[in-house]
């Protein structure tokens, strides 16, 4: 035990940066409701489906990690899934995922009062509001974290990125939050399989948009 306690610790500094930055941006995003300094200049944006929170997410989840990739890690964005990857595999997986998940989403949105209450007011700006927001979300988890962890942990990175993804949903309807550890794994697997965050982004975009529309009662 003494020998173990006396040994020096050696950390992979890139993994440390990934963990610290990802944790901090998620905490900051939770506590700071309007980071963007221009929020007070354009109050009408919230009425057009482009709330300042989307800009905050873009800055924290996409711009900051991308700057670290380029300036600190000195790596190519494609190494973090920022490419179209294997599109021949990605397109069928995307279409198949959408077909499989659509009935489940309809059932969850129409059969759960909490889902309806949470999502029925989010129709303004669709479908672009969901795309703009989810772009940065997907890059953070299925780009920055997944491929950043994969260099050290291999395919275990698929589960590792799913954990903060699920925790980031706390505060949303319970049914949705409980499903996100499995959904996060599925999105991660698609990104791993295609070497791109684009295809889980497209599936997630459909999931979010379809859920909102169904919760609002437009699909029966």
ABEGO torsion letter per residue (X at the ends): XAAAAABBBBBBAAAAAAAAAAAAAAAAAAABABABAAAAABAAAAAAGBBAAAAAAAAAAAAAAAAAAAAAAGBBAAAAGBBAEBAAAAAAAAAAAAAAAAAAAAAAAAABAAAAAAAAAAABGOAAAAAAAAAAAAAAAABAAAAAAAAAAEAAAAAAAAAAAAAAABGBBAAAAAAAAAAAAAAAAAAAAAGBAAAAAAAAAAAAAAAAAAAAGAAX
